[in-house]
């Protein structure tokens, strides 16, 4: 690990000023991803700006019914918050499905959204990787890729985004707030992560030096009946091989509103808008849930060893929506 400077920030403007104009500086929240990457040499910051003491650690209801989540709220506090559990249960479930209790106590909302891929080639500095070293190649295309992307990938990168939290936030139209030296800004979470294309090293739409200050969830009555389902390779904490955030509003036996977002199948949380379109107005039955999933997954382009994810995601959609439909019928 290279030597680096360390400074603690106590206000947002001071934190942004410390990073402004320094391409080698990084914000440090819980450090559960950044510090690991520093140990392996993937990240080599010259300065860490500790933002844990910023006044961004609250979850608050807004007058318009939105829920505002500060960037330094820990994952544990977010999952335990009564309003999150009541109004967005899939979000609480997604957070609890991620990592271990010790890691959730340290990890922050802002850091969770900005964590980088867990692709083994990305983490191994002895391997080429277009995300880490643009133009060097993507060995996962011909190598180990059983847990890589089947949607939205390119010939330059097939890595997946690892966040559970971001999948649920995507389903509920979350908006990310940030601060730069030029002032505040916002970006919908669905636009935060850039398409892979031929520039996989450009991961987000945040301006250079931007500090994520929080996330806003707009009012979404449908979210009160929601689920997060995660499939992983071991029962203890592990990254998903496929996950789903689903919410369903059934009226008179038909789908009035549905929200679906897929995890672990693309370089970003995947909002399943085609599946939502197909389902809206359709009978709330397993056959229609499967047809909607297949319509979304028609765009999948699996590699030789990860085609199982297409079947897995279809089954997750059917299982989660069937559960929600049964609840609605009680």
C-alpha positions as YAML, in Angstrom:
chain: A
units: angstrom
residues:
- id: 1
  name: UNK
  ca: [0.00, 0.00, 0.00]
- id: 2
  name: UNK
  ca: [1.35, 3.40, -0.93]
- id: 3
  name: UNK
  ca: [1.60, 6.18, 1.63]
- id: 4
  name: UNK
  ca: [-1.41, 8.50, 1.68]
- id: 5
  name: UNK
  ca: [-2.65, 11.58, 3.50]
- id: 6
  name: UNK
  ca: [-5.67, 11.58, 5.78]
- id: 7
  name: UNK
  ca: [-7.99, 14.43, 6.73]
- id: 8
  name: UNK
  ca: [-11.33, 14.40, 8.52]
- id: 9
  name: UNK
  ca: [-14.09, 16.69, 7.25]
- id: 10
  name: UNK
  ca: [-16.77, 18.16, 9.51]
- id: 11
  name: UNK
  ca: [-18.94, 19.98, 6.98]
- id: 12
  name: UNK
  ca: [-19.98, 19.24, 3.40]
- id: 13
  name: UNK
  ca: [-18.37, 22.31, 1.82]
- id: 14
  name: UNK
  ca: [-15.09, 21.58, 3.60]
- id: 15
  name: UNK
  ca: [-15.12, 17.97, 2.41]
- id: 16
  name: UNK
  ca: [-15.73, 19.01, -1.18]
- id: 17
  name: UNK
  ca: [-13.02, 21.64, -1.01]
- id: 18
  name: UNK
  ca: [-10.48, 19.07, 0.18]
- id: 19
  name: UNK
  ca: [-11.20, 16.87, -2.85]
- id: 20
  name: UNK
  ca: [-11.57, 19.68, -5.39]
- id: 21
  name: UNK
  ca: [-8.86, 19.55, -8.03]
- id: 22
  name: UNK
  ca: [-7.11, 16.51, -6.57]
- id: 23
  name: UNK
  ca: [-7.66, 13.47, -8.81]
- id: 24
  name: UNK
  ca: [-5.81, 11.25, -6.33]
- id: 25
  name: UNK
  ca: [-8.10, 12.05, -3.39]
- id: 26
  name: UNK
  ca: [-11.00, 9.85, -2.31]
- id: 27
  name: UNK
  ca: [-13.84, 10.21, 0.15]
- id: 28
  name: UNK
  ca: [-13.77, 7.63, 2.95]
- id: 29
  name: UNK
  ca: [-17.00, 6.47, 4.57]
- id: 30
  name: UNK
  ca: [-17.03, 3.07, 6.25]
- id: 31
  name: UNK
  ca: [-14.12, 1.89, 4.10]
- id: 32
  name: UNK
  ca: [-15.58, -1.58, 3.62]
- id: 33
  name: UNK
  ca: [-14.87, -1.49, -0.12]
- id: 34
  name: UNK
  ca: [-12.27, 1.25, -0.60]
- id: 35
  name: UNK
  ca: [-9.83, -0.02, 2.01]
- id: 36
  name: UNK
  ca: [-9.99, -3.54, 0.56]
- id: 37
  name: UNK
  ca: [-9.16, -2.14, -2.87]
- id: 38
  name: UNK
  ca: [-6.28, -0.14, -1.41]
- id: 39
  name: UNK
  ca: [-4.85, -3.30, 0.11]
- id: 40
  name: UNK
  ca: [-4.84, -5.06, -3.26]
- id: 41
  name: UNK
  ca: [-3.45, -2.03, -5.10]
- id: 42
  name: UNK
  ca: [-6.55, -1.43, -7.24]
- id: 43
  name: UNK
  ca: [-7.11, 1.94, -5.56]
- id: 44
  name: UNK
  ca: [-4.06, 4.07, -4.76]
- id: 45
  name: UNK
  ca: [-5.33, 7.38, -3.38]
- id: 46
  name: UNK
  ca: [-2.92, 10.07, -2.31]
- id: 47
  name: UNK
  ca: [-5.42, 11.51, 0.16]
- id: 48
  name: UNK
  ca: [-8.39, 10.11, 2.08]
- id: 49
  name: UNK
  ca: [-11.04, 12.58, 3.19]
- id: 50
  name: UNK
  ca: [-13.01, 11.01, 6.05]
- id: 51
  name: UNK
  ca: [-16.68, 12.02, 5.78]
- id: 52
  name: UNK
  ca: [-18.11, 9.95, 8.63]
- id: 53
  name: UNK
  ca: [-18.51, 13.02, 10.87]
- id: 54
  name: UNK
  ca: [-20.60, 14.97, 8.35]
- id: 55
  name: UNK
  ca: [-24.18, 15.76, 9.45]
- id: 56
  name: UNK
  ca: [-25.65, 13.30, 6.93]
- id: 57
  name: UNK
  ca: [-26.60, 10.46, 9.27]
- id: 58
  name: UNK
  ca: [-30.37, 10.80, 9.50]
- id: 59
  name: UNK
  ca: [-33.43, 9.22, 7.88]
- id: 60
  name: UNK
  ca: [-36.25, 11.77, 7.72]
- id: 61
  name: UNK
  ca: [-39.74, 12.03, 6.25]
- id: 62
  name: UNK
  ca: [-40.32, 15.09, 4.07]
- id: 63
  name: UNK
  ca: [-43.51, 17.14, 3.95]
- id: 64
  name: UNK
  ca: [-44.40, 15.70, 0.52]
- id: 65
  name: UNK
  ca: [-44.21, 12.16, 1.86]
- id: 66
  name: UNK
  ca: [-40.76, 11.38, 0.50]
- id: 67
  name: UNK
  ca: [-38.14, 9.67, 2.64]
- id: 68
  name: UNK
  ca: [-34.71, 11.28, 2.80]
- id: 69
  name: UNK
  ca: [-31.72, 9.12, 3.67]
- id: 70
  name: UNK
  ca: [-28.40, 10.73, 4.52]
- id: 71
  name: UNK
  ca: [-25.26, 9.42, 2.86]
- id: 72
  name: UNK
  ca: [-23.52, 8.51, 6.12]
- id: 73
  name: UNK
  ca: [-26.44, 6.52, 7.53]
- id: 74
  name: UNK
  ca: [-25.05, 3.07, 8.22]
- id: 75
  name: UNK
  ca: [-26.56, 0.06, 6.54]
- id: 76
  name: UNK
  ca: [-27.57, -1.31, 9.95]
- id: 77
  name: UNK
  ca: [-29.40, 1.87, 10.92]
- id: 78
  name: UNK
  ca: [-31.14, 2.04, 7.55]
- id: 79
  name: UNK
  ca: [-32.42, -1.53, 7.77]
- id: 80
  name: UNK
  ca: [-33.70, -0.99, 11.32]
- id: 81
  name: UNK
  ca: [-35.45, 2.33, 10.71]
- id: 82
  name: UNK
  ca: [-39.20, 2.03, 11.36]
- id: 83
  name: UNK
  ca: [-40.24, 4.09, 8.33]
- id: 84
  name: UNK
  ca: [-38.02, 2.07, 6.00]
- id: 85
  name: UNK
  ca: [-39.39, -1.21, 7.35]
- id: 86
  name: UNK
  ca: [-42.99, 0.03, 7.11]
- id: 87
  name: UNK
  ca: [-42.97, 1.88, 3.79]
- id: 88
  name: UNK
  ca: [-40.17, 0.14, 1.84]
- id: 89
  name: UNK
  ca: [-39.76, -3.37, 3.31]
- id: 90
  name: UNK
  ca: [-37.85, -4.59, 0.26]
- id: 91
  name: UNK
  ca: [-35.17, -1.99, 1.00]
- id: 92
  name: UNK
  ca: [-34.76, -3.19, 4.59]
- id: 93
  name: UNK
  ca: [-34.61, -6.80, 3.37]
- id: 94
  name: UNK
  ca: [-32.03, -5.92, 0.70]
- id: 95
  name: UNK
  ca: [-29.75, -4.24, 3.22]
- id: 96
  name: UNK
  ca: [-30.01, -7.16, 5.64]
- id: 97
  name: UNK
  ca: [-29.20, -9.56, 2.79]
- id: 98
  name: UNK
  ca: [-25.89, -7.79, 2.18]
- id: 99
  name: UNK
  ca: [-22.62, -8.53, 3.98]
- id: 100
  name: UNK
  ca: [-22.39, -9.38, 7.69]
- id: 101
  name: UNK
  ca: [-23.65, -7.54, 10.75]
- id: 102
  name: UNK
  ca: [-20.18, -6.17, 11.46]
- id: 103
  name: UNK
  ca: [-19.82, -4.81, 7.93]
- id: 104
  name: UNK
  ca: [-23.32, -3.31, 7.97]
- id: 105
  name: UNK
  ca: [-22.40, -1.46, 11.16]
- id: 106
  name: UNK
  ca: [-19.58, 0.27, 9.29]
- id: 107
  name: UNK
  ca: [-20.82, 0.56, 5.69]
- id: 108
  name: UNK
  ca: [-22.63, 3.74, 4.67]
- id: 109
  name: UNK
  ca: [-25.42, 4.40, 2.19]
- id: 110
  name: UNK
  ca: [-23.23, 6.59, -0.01]
- id: 111
  name: UNK
  ca: [-20.41, 4.10, -0.04]
- id: 112
  name: UNK
  ca: [-22.73, 1.20, -0.77]
- id: 113
  name: UNK
  ca: [-24.00, 2.91, -3.91]
- id: 114
  name: UNK
  ca: [-20.49, 3.66, -5.11]
- id: 115
  name: UNK
  ca: [-18.87, 0.31, -4.33]
- id: 116
  name: UNK
  ca: [-17.04, -1.20, -7.25]
- id: 117
  name: UNK
  ca: [-17.46, -4.56, -8.93]
- id: 118
  name: UNK
  ca: [-16.32, -7.74, -7.22]
- id: 119
  name: UNK
  ca: [-15.06, -9.29, -10.48]
- id: 120
  name: UNK
  ca: [-11.96, -11.33, -9.68]
- id: 121
  name: UNK
  ca: [-10.06, -9.96, -12.65]
- id: 122
  name: UNK
  ca: [-10.77, -6.39, -11.56]
- id: 123
  name: UNK
  ca: [-9.44, -7.14, -8.08]
- id: 124
  name: UNK
  ca: [-6.27, -8.82, -9.39]
- id: 125
  name: UNK
  ca: [-3.80, -6.17, -10.53]
- id: 126
  name: UNK
  ca: [-1.76, -8.84, -12.31]
- id: 127
  name: UNK
  ca: [-4.68, -9.42, -14.71]
- id: 128
  name: UNK
  ca: [-5.80, -7.13, -17.53]
- id: 129
  name: UNK
  ca: [-9.08, -5.33, -16.92]
- id: 130
  name: UNK
  ca: [-10.69, -2.60, -18.99]
- id: 131
  name: UNK
  ca: [-12.44, -1.20, -15.92]
- id: 132
  name: UNK
  ca: [-9.18, -0.84, -14.04]
- id: 133
  name: UNK
  ca: [-6.81, -0.29, -16.99]
- id: 134
  name: UNK
  ca: [-8.73, 0.94, -20.08]
- id: 135
  name: UNK
  ca: [-7.79, -0.86, -23.27]
- id: 136
  name: UNK
  ca: [-6.07, -3.80, -21.59]
- id: 137
  name: UNK
  ca: [-8.88, -6.28, -22.30]
- id: 138
  name: UNK
  ca: [-11.54, -8.29, -20.46]
- id: 139
  name: UNK
  ca: [-10.31, -11.79, -19.59]
- id: 140
  name: UNK
  ca: [-13.71, -12.71, -18.14]
- id: 141
  name: UNK
  ca: [-15.09, -13.06, -21.67]
- id: 142
  name: UNK
  ca: [-13.09, -16.25, -22.17]
- id: 143
  name: UNK
  ca: [-12.30, -17.03, -18.52]
- id: 144
  name: UNK
  ca: [-14.25, -17.27, -15.27]
- id: 145
  name: UNK
  ca: [-17.62, -15.58, -15.77]
- id: 146
  name: UNK
  ca: [-20.29, -17.77, -14.13]
- id: 147
  name: UNK
  ca: [-21.42, -14.80, -12.00]
- id: 148
  name: UNK
  ca: [-21.06, -12.11, -14.62]
- id: 149
  name: UNK
  ca: [-23.56, -10.03, -16.58]
- id: 150
  name: UNK
  ca: [-26.23, -11.31, -18.93]
- id: 151
  name: UNK
  ca: [-27.88, -7.93, -19.57]
- id: 152
  name: UNK
  ca: [-26.40, -4.65, -20.77]
- id: 153
  name: UNK
  ca: [-22.81, -5.89, -21.03]
- id: 154
  name: UNK
  ca: [-20.40, -5.30, -23.90]
- id: 155
  name: UNK
  ca: [-17.28, -6.83, -25.39]
- id: 156
  name: UNK
  ca: [-15.29, -4.51, -23.13]
- id: 157
  name: UNK
  ca: [-16.69, -5.58, -19.76]
- id: 158
  name: UNK
  ca: [-19.10, -8.17, -18.37]
- id: 159
  name: UNK
  ca: [-18.77, -7.38, -14.66]
- id: 160
  name: UNK
  ca: [-21.80, -6.91, -12.42]
- id: 161
  name: UNK
  ca: [-22.64, -4.30, -9.81]
- id: 162
  name: UNK
  ca: [-22.57, -5.89, -6.33]
- id: 163
  name: UNK
  ca: [-24.99, -3.71, -4.32]
- id: 164
  name: UNK
  ca: [-28.17, -5.21, -2.86]
- id: 165
  name: UNK
  ca: [-29.35, -1.85, -1.54]
- id: 166
  name: UNK
  ca: [-29.13, -0.19, -4.95]
- id: 167
  name: UNK
  ca: [-31.44, -2.81, -6.48]
- id: 168
  name: UNK
  ca: [-34.26, -1.94, -4.09]
- id: 169
  name: UNK
  ca: [-33.64, 1.79, -4.44]
- id: 170
  name: UNK
  ca: [-33.82, 1.43, -8.21]
- id: 171
  name: UNK
  ca: [-37.23, -0.23, -8.00]
- id: 172
  name: UNK
  ca: [-38.58, 2.73, -6.03]
- id: 173
  name: UNK
  ca: [-37.25, 5.56, -8.24]
- id: 174
  name: UNK
  ca: [-34.67, 6.83, -5.78]
- id: 175
  name: UNK
  ca: [-32.88, 10.10, -6.53]
- id: 176
  name: UNK
  ca: [-29.27, 10.67, -5.47]
- id: 177
  name: UNK
  ca: [-28.20, 14.08, -4.16]
- id: 178
  name: UNK
  ca: [-24.61, 15.26, -4.34]
- id: 179
  name: UNK
  ca: [-22.48, 18.33, -3.73]
- id: 180
  name: UNK
  ca: [-19.64, 19.74, -5.83]
- id: 181
  name: UNK
  ca: [-17.53, 22.88, -5.68]
- id: 182
  name: UNK
  ca: [-20.07, 24.39, -8.09]
- id: 183
  name: UNK
  ca: [-23.03, 23.59, -5.83]
- id: 184
  name: UNK
  ca: [-25.57, 20.82, -5.28]
- id: 185
  name: UNK
  ca: [-27.05, 18.48, -7.86]
- id: 186
  name: UNK
  ca: [-29.31, 15.46, -8.23]
- id: 187
  name: UNK
  ca: [-29.46, 12.42, -10.49]
- id: 188
  name: UNK
  ca: [-32.04, 9.61, -10.62]
- id: 189
  name: UNK
  ca: [-30.46, 6.39, -9.46]
- id: 190
  name: UNK
  ca: [-31.41, 4.75, -12.75]
- id: 191
  name: UNK
  ca: [-29.15, 7.33, -14.47]
- id: 192
  name: UNK
  ca: [-26.35, 7.29, -11.91]
- id: 193
  name: UNK
  ca: [-24.64, 4.23, -13.35]
- id: 194
  name: UNK
  ca: [-23.38, 4.64, -16.91]
- id: 195
  name: UNK
  ca: [-23.85, 1.97, -19.59]
- id: 196
  name: UNK
  ca: [-20.73, -0.13, -20.08]
- id: 197
  name: UNK
  ca: [-20.22, 0.54, -23.78]
- id: 198
  name: UNK
  ca: [-16.54, 0.88, -24.61]
- id: 199
  name: UNK
  ca: [-15.74, 2.92, -21.47]
- id: 200
  name: UNK
  ca: [-16.32, 0.58, -18.51]
- id: 201
  name: UNK
  ca: [-13.88, 2.62, -16.42]
- id: 202
  name: UNK
  ca: [-16.43, 5.46, -16.41]
- id: 203
  name: UNK
  ca: [-18.87, 4.04, -13.90]
- id: 204
  name: UNK
  ca: [-21.14, 6.89, -12.76]
- id: 205
  name: UNK
  ca: [-22.59, 10.15, -14.00]
- id: 206
  name: UNK
  ca: [-21.36, 12.05, -10.95]
- id: 207
  name: UNK
  ca: [-19.23, 15.10, -11.74]
- id: 208
  name: UNK
  ca: [-15.55, 14.89, -10.75]
- id: 209
  name: UNK
  ca: [-15.07, 15.46, -7.04]
- id: 210
  name: UNK
  ca: [-18.75, 15.05, -6.23]
- id: 211
  name: UNK
  ca: [-19.74, 14.01, -2.72]
- id: 212
  name: UNK
  ca: [-22.93, 11.96, -2.41]
- id: 213
  name: UNK
  ca: [-24.97, 13.62, 0.34]
- id: 214
  name: UNK
  ca: [-28.10, 11.50, 0.36]
- id: 215
  name: UNK
  ca: [-30.85, 9.56, -1.35]
- id: 216
  name: UNK
  ca: [-34.51, 10.52, -1.63]
- id: 217
  name: UNK
  ca: [-37.27, 7.96, -2.04]
- id: 218
  name: UNK
  ca: [-40.43, 9.54, -3.48]
- id: 219
  name: UNK
  ca: [-43.81, 8.47, -2.07]
- id: 220
  name: UNK
  ca: [-44.66, 5.01, -3.44]
- id: 221
  name: UNK
  ca: [-47.68, 3.33, -1.83]
- id: 222
  name: UNK
  ca: [-46.98, 0.18, -3.87]
- id: 223
  name: UNK
  ca: [-43.67, -0.22, -2.04]
- id: 224
  name: UNK
  ca: [-45.43, -1.10, 1.21]
- id: 225
  name: UNK
  ca: [-46.10, -4.54, -0.28]
- id: 226
  name: UNK
  ca: [-42.66, -5.47, -1.56]
- id: 227
  name: UNK
  ca: [-40.02, -8.18, -1.36]
- id: 228
  name: UNK
  ca: [-36.31, -8.56, -1.90]
- id: 229
  name: UNK
  ca: [-35.24, -12.05, -2.95]
- id: 230
  name: UNK
  ca: [-31.56, -12.95, -3.19]
- id: 231
  name: UNK
  ca: [-29.88, -16.13, -4.43]
- id: 232
  name: UNK
  ca: [-26.28, -16.72, -3.39]
- id: 233
  name: UNK
  ca: [-23.85, -19.59, -3.39]
- id: 234
  name: UNK
  ca: [-23.70, -20.02, 0.39]
- id: 235
  name: UNK
  ca: [-26.10, -19.33, 3.23]
- id: 236
  name: UNK
  ca: [-23.69, -17.06, 5.09]
- id: 237
  name: UNK
  ca: [-23.08, -13.62, 3.66]
- id: 238
  name: UNK
  ca: [-22.14, -13.61, -0.01]
- id: 239
  name: UNK
  ca: [-22.72, -11.53, -3.10]
- id: 240
  name: UNK
  ca: [-25.75, -12.40, -5.18]
- id: 241
  name: UNK
  ca: [-25.76, -14.57, -8.25]
- id: 242
  name: UNK
  ca: [-29.22, -13.16, -8.90]
- id: 243
  name: UNK
  ca: [-31.56, -10.93, -6.92]
- id: 244
  name: UNK
  ca: [-34.89, -9.19, -7.29]
- id: 245
  name: UNK
  ca: [-36.71, -6.25, -5.72]
- id: 246
  name: UNK
  ca: [-40.44, -6.56, -6.42]
- id: 247
  name: UNK
  ca: [-43.54, -4.61, -5.40]
- id: 248
  name: UNK
  ca: [-47.10, -5.38, -6.46]
- id: 249
  name: UNK
  ca: [-50.51, -3.71, -6.24]
- id: 250
  name: UNK
  ca: [-53.37, -6.03, -7.26]
- id: 251
  name: UNK
  ca: [-56.93, -4.80, -7.73]
- id: 252
  name: UNK
  ca: [-59.81, -7.04, -8.77]
- id: 253
  name: UNK
  ca: [-57.36, -9.81, -9.60]
- id: 254
  name: UNK
  ca: [-55.32, -7.71, -12.01]
- id: 255
  name: UNK
  ca: [-51.99, -5.95, -11.71]
- id: 256
  name: UNK
  ca: [-52.63, -2.28, -11.04]
- id: 257
  name: UNK
  ca: [-48.95, -1.37, -10.45]
- id: 258
  name: UNK
  ca: [-45.75, -3.34, -10.32]
- id: 259
  name: UNK
  ca: [-42.11, -2.51, -9.68]
- id: 260
  name: UNK
  ca: [-39.27, -4.84, -10.61]
- id: 261
  name: UNK
  ca: [-35.50, -4.43, -10.44]
- id: 262
  name: UNK
  ca: [-32.90, -7.15, -11.03]
- id: 263
  name: UNK
  ca: [-29.53, -7.46, -9.30]
- id: 264
  name: UNK
  ca: [-26.30, -9.31, -10.17]
- id: 265
  name: UNK
  ca: [-27.19, -9.54, -13.86]
- id: 266
  name: UNK
  ca: [-25.73, -6.28, -15.22]
- id: 267
  name: UNK
  ca: [-23.13, -3.60, -14.54]
- id: 268
  name: UNK
  ca: [-25.85, -1.65, -12.72]
- id: 269
  name: UNK
  ca: [-29.13, -2.46, -10.98]
- id: 270
  name: UNK
  ca: [-31.49, -3.37, -13.81]
- id: 271
  name: UNK
  ca: [-34.94, -1.80, -13.77]
- id: 272
  name: UNK
  ca: [-37.20, -4.30, -15.56]
- id: 273
  name: UNK
  ca: [-39.42, -1.79, -17.34]
- id: 274
  name: UNK
  ca: [-40.44, -4.14, -20.14]
- id: 275
  name: UNK
  ca: [-41.65, -6.69, -17.61]
- id: 276
  name: UNK
  ca: [-43.53, -3.96, -15.76]
- id: 277
  name: UNK
  ca: [-45.17, -2.84, -19.00]
- id: 278
  name: UNK
  ca: [-46.24, -6.37, -19.92]
- id: 279
  name: UNK
  ca: [-47.69, -7.03, -16.47]
- id: 280
  name: UNK
  ca: [-49.63, -3.82, -15.91]
- id: 281
  name: UNK
  ca: [-53.30, -4.62, -16.38]
- id: 282
  name: UNK
  ca: [-52.69, -8.37, -16.74]
- id: 283
  name: UNK
  ca: [-54.16, -11.03, -14.45]
- id: 284
  name: UNK
  ca: [-52.03, -11.49, -11.32]
- id: 285
  name: UNK
  ca: [-51.20, -15.10, -12.12]
- id: 286
  name: UNK
  ca: [-47.99, -17.11, -12.34]
- id: 287
  name: UNK
  ca: [-48.23, -17.62, -16.10]
- id: 288
  name: UNK
  ca: [-48.35, -13.87, -16.68]
- id: 289
  name: UNK
  ca: [-45.52, -13.27, -14.22]
- id: 290
  name: UNK
  ca: [-43.39, -15.74, -16.19]
- id: 291
  name: UNK
  ca: [-44.31, -14.15, -19.52]
- id: 292
  name: UNK
  ca: [-43.36, -10.72, -18.23]
- id: 293
  name: UNK
  ca: [-39.99, -11.99, -17.00]
- id: 294
  name: UNK
  ca: [-39.32, -13.67, -20.33]
- id: 295
  name: UNK
  ca: [-40.15, -10.43, -22.17]
- id: 296
  name: UNK
  ca: [-37.54, -8.61, -20.09]
- id: 297
  name: UNK
  ca: [-34.96, -11.36, -20.38]
- id: 298
  name: UNK
  ca: [-35.32, -11.59, -24.17]
- id: 299
  name: UNK
  ca: [-32.53, -9.00, -24.26]
- id: 300
  name: UNK
  ca: [-30.16, -11.25, -22.28]
- id: 301
  name: UNK
  ca: [-26.90, -12.23, -23.94]
- id: 302
  name: UNK
  ca: [-25.38, -14.84, -21.63]
- id: 303
  name: UNK
  ca: [-21.84, -16.14, -21.93]
- id: 304
  name: UNK
  ca: [-21.11, -19.88, -22.11]
- id: 305
  name: UNK
  ca: [-21.17, -20.41, -18.34]
- id: 306
  name: UNK
  ca: [-23.75, -17.97, -16.97]
- id: 307
  name: UNK
  ca: [-26.87, -18.76, -18.97]
- id: 308
  name: UNK
  ca: [-28.41, -20.22, -15.80]
- id: 309
  name: UNK
  ca: [-29.07, -16.64, -14.67]
- id: 310
  name: UNK
  ca: [-31.84, -16.23, -17.25]
- id: 311
  name: UNK
  ca: [-33.79, -19.15, -15.79]
- id: 312
  name: UNK
  ca: [-32.94, -18.07, -12.27]
- id: 313
  name: UNK
  ca: [-34.29, -14.55, -12.76]
- id: 314
  name: UNK
  ca: [-37.49, -15.81, -14.38]
- id: 315
  name: UNK
  ca: [-38.08, -18.11, -11.43]
- id: 316
  name: UNK
  ca: [-37.36, -15.32, -8.95]
- id: 317
  name: UNK
  ca: [-39.92, -13.07, -10.62]
- id: 318
  name: UNK
  ca: [-42.59, -15.77, -10.54]
- id: 319
  name: UNK
  ca: [-41.88, -16.73, -6.93]
- id: 320
  name: UNK
  ca: [-41.76, -13.20, -5.52]
- id: 321
  name: UNK
  ca: [-44.79, -11.89, -7.41]
- id: 322
  name: UNK
  ca: [-46.81, -15.02, -6.59]
- id: 323
  name: UNK
  ca: [-46.13, -14.46, -2.90]
- id: 324
  name: UNK
  ca: [-47.16, -10.82, -3.15]
- id: 325
  name: UNK
  ca: [-50.31, -11.70, -5.11]
- id: 326
  name: UNK
  ca: [-51.31, -14.27, -2.48]
- id: 327
  name: UNK
  ca: [-50.87, -11.65, 0.24]
- id: 328
  name: UNK
  ca: [-53.02, -9.19, -1.67]
- id: 329
  name: UNK
  ca: [-55.81, -11.79, -1.98]
- id: 330
  name: UNK
  ca: [-56.03, -12.43, 1.78]
...
